[in-house]
Every structure is written in structure tokens, then in C-alpha cells.
Amino acid sequence: MVDVEIPLLVQPLVILLSTAVLTPLIDIVGKQAKAEKIRDIFAIAGFVAAFYSLINLHSAISSAGPQTYVLGTFGVPAGGVQLTADLLSVYMALIFCGIGLLVAIYSVRYMEVDSGLDKYYALLLTLVAGMIGVAFSGDFFNLYVFWEIMCISSYTLVSFRKYRWEPVEAGFKYLVMSTVGSLLALYAISLLYGYTGTVNLKQLSTIISSGQISASPLSLYFTIGMIITGFGVTASMVPLHTWLPDAHPAAPSSISAMLSGVVIKTGVYAICRSLFTIFSPASFDYGTVLMIFGILTMTVANLMALMQRDIKRLLAYSSIVNIGYILTGVGIGGYALSHYPSPKLATPIAVFALMGAMFHILNHAVGKGLLFLCSGCFVHEAKTRDIPELEGIGRKMTWTGTSFSIGLLALAGVPPLSGFWSKLFIILAGFSIPEDSFMKFISILVVLNSIFAASYYLWLMQRIMLKEPKPKIANAVEAPASMLLPIVILAALTIVIGIWPGAIIGLAESAGRVLLGG
């Protein structure tokens, strides 16, 4: 018998993908044994095992440095198909898998009225595997394969309730827009391969930084633009955001939590990893572009959020707002390195800004996952997404309503909850660049948008928690325990991270330093 040891780096992917393949078979066995819940337990166990392996991987990287595993050349020149995990990769992977685990637990009761749940859990596992694969990719070939795995899974999950027209229409719109974005990203990859003869990220960085390519600076800036645009569709960056407000109301609330909590962050990760690894921010001023898109994204989405009656559409626009904060934080980091005269002084500002952006990725994943799972409980009981008809439902569903309020306050930036710190770090990073009126203007706009967003978060909390319950929800009861458990865990995380942020700040700072090559 041959003993095959799976490298630690590969274990999460193997666990998730093998669990996804076996879930339909387990479902068949469960139906024959009249124990259908074994399928749900098996899928949750897959997430638990993958999360545990990621914790072990983080410990190994912290002590021994980044890990690399080459799968083989497979016709891919100069570097082959490569998996690479560093502190940024595993930070993102832990967020992806953690939210996926909680969503799987929530889905046990939330999705029990639906059929085809073996396919649902298989797709959910594949979705998380695709996102982790993107985070672990050391070359564009690998990244694009996992990107498509993630995208195809998410299209299908948005349209899961295919017996209704709304999910089919939203899924098709998402499919078309994301496919165009993927093709633009693929075009950028093909340009880089044409310039350098490789798709390996580290080798691309070495070749471009040495200046040993025939491409003009204008051609390289065009490639940067294609990367931002292509991956920016999935990141729901304005004006490429229009699929998200349609997808959220149509998708099951568990999948809405995945879309806003982690899928759109994968788009942000792909932009950051590609740009900061290949193109030195000191040589290419894409930080300004990211900041402008960040401000545009948060401003437009804030205005649109104010006009919504559908609770899930409002939360969808809120997600777009928070993508604006993250893009602005990343942009400040790049801008500091390209505009500050002293690299020795610019680097701490860049690290601070990137740390704030990475911290906000986690805070928004936790906060928005919480809000969508709570809204799923409300809709489950009231059978409506209309905010006026949901007035007062938080008083009938005390645990869900209280958790929902905590999530709203966290995303509003109310201290000492988690969202306060990451927003504060991004704003302070902008004001840390001295004698730069443009940077101060950007920072003031972030502050104004934060105040504006807080106003409708508090307005929504007032409608849900303080109004008298409407007759339609008079018989609403608290959600089942298995749906409440993930909600309470996420609500507790927003409080714990806010009160004791030190450990997470350290993780976020380490992740931010990776983007700068540290």
C-alpha cells in the first residue's frame, strides 16, 4: 500500500473538492437510509476539516515562511502551474472558508424547503474551493482556472431557485457581465504573456521591474486598466456593479451572504495581488485610479441605497459602498509609494493603509454576512423583502433583531464595534500624507460617505427594531436554533474584534505587508 502525503498547501482544496464530489453520493445513501441530514452534516464536516487545515497552514507559514507547490508544467511555460501560500493568501482563505462554514450551518434549516440540496452543497463547497484556489495561485493560468470555477458556481447558486423567473434573470445578467469581465482579465493576461513569455506572477514582476520588455509604458498602463476592469466586475466596482443589486434579492439569503461576504472580495484580492505583485506601485501610479474608483463606488452606491424599499437590495448597495472603502484604502497605499518623495517614510503609510483595507475585508465579510443571514430569517418568517412591511419584526424575533442591529452598528462604524477600526485606519492613512491637498480631499470624501452610510443604517435599524410590528408579521417567531447559531457567532465576532482588535490588526498588517513584498 502506497502512503501518499498531501502537501499542507493543497489539503484545503483537496478536502473541499472531494467533499463536493462525494456529497451527491452521500445524499443517495442518506435517502435510502431515511437519514437525509447526513448530507448536510457531511458538507459541514468538509468545511470544518478545510478550516482546520487552513489554521495549520497559517501556523506553518508564520514559522517557516511562504509555501509553494508546483503541480506541473502542463504546457504552461516558465514556472508551470504553481500554488503559493503566504500570509495574505491564507488570511483571505480563512475568511472564505469561515463564512462558507457558517453559511452551510445556516442552510440546514433555511434551505430545507428546497429540492436538489445535494447540488446546492456541492456548489457551495466548489465555490469556496474556487476562491481559495484564486488566493493560492502563483500564476495566472492557475488563477484563471480557479476564477472560472468560482464564477460558474456562483452563477448557478444565484439561479438555484430556477422555478422562479427572478433568480434566472439575475443569474443570467450576472453570467453575462462576469463573463465579459473574465474575458477582459484574460486579454490582460494574454498581453502580459506576449510581453514576457510567462504567466508566473513572480517572474512577471522580475521581468517588468528590470525593464527588459519591448512594451511601452502606455501599453503597460492599458494592461493595468484591463486587470482593474476585468476583475472589477466581480468586485462590483462602479460602474460595473449593476449585477449585484439584482443578484442579491433573487438568490437565497445564504448565497447573498456569500456574494457580499466573500465573492466580491475575491475580485478585490485579484486586483490587489495582480497589480502589487507585478507592477511596483512606486513606478506605476495605479493608486490614484483605485482611489478615484473607490470614491465613485461608495458615493454612487450610497445614493442608490437611500432609494431602496427592498431590504436585500439596500444591503446589496451597502456592500458596494464597502468595496469603495477597500479600494480607497488600497489606492492610498499605492498612491503613497508613487507620490511621496521618501520611500522610507512612504512605506509605513502604505502599510497602514493596506492594513486598514485588509482589516475592512474581514470586518465587512463578518458584518455583511451577519446582515444577510438575519434578513433571510426575516424574509423566512414574513414572506416579504419590503422594508415597510418588515417594520417591527425585530421585536418579534429578539435574537435575530438584536444581532441585525449589532451588524448595522458595526458597518456604520460605531465604536467599539469592529467596523469602526478599519474605517478609522483608512481615513487616518489618507490624512497621514502631509501637504497633499488631493489626498486630504479624498479622505474628507471618505468621512462624508461614512456619515451618509451611517444615516441609513440607523434608519433601517429604527424601522426594524423600534416600530410597532405590522399585522402581517404578528405571528412571526424566532428562527430555528441552527439558523441562529451562525448569526450569534458573527454578531459576537463584531463585538470581540471591536473590543480586542490587536490580534486581527496583526494579521491584517502581515497581509498588507505581503502586497509590498514584505
Order of alpha helices (4+ residues) and beta strands (2+ residues): alpha-alpha-beta-beta-alpha-alpha-alpha-alpha-alpha-alpha-alpha-alpha-alpha-alpha-alpha-alpha-alpha-alpha-alpha-alpha-alpha-alpha
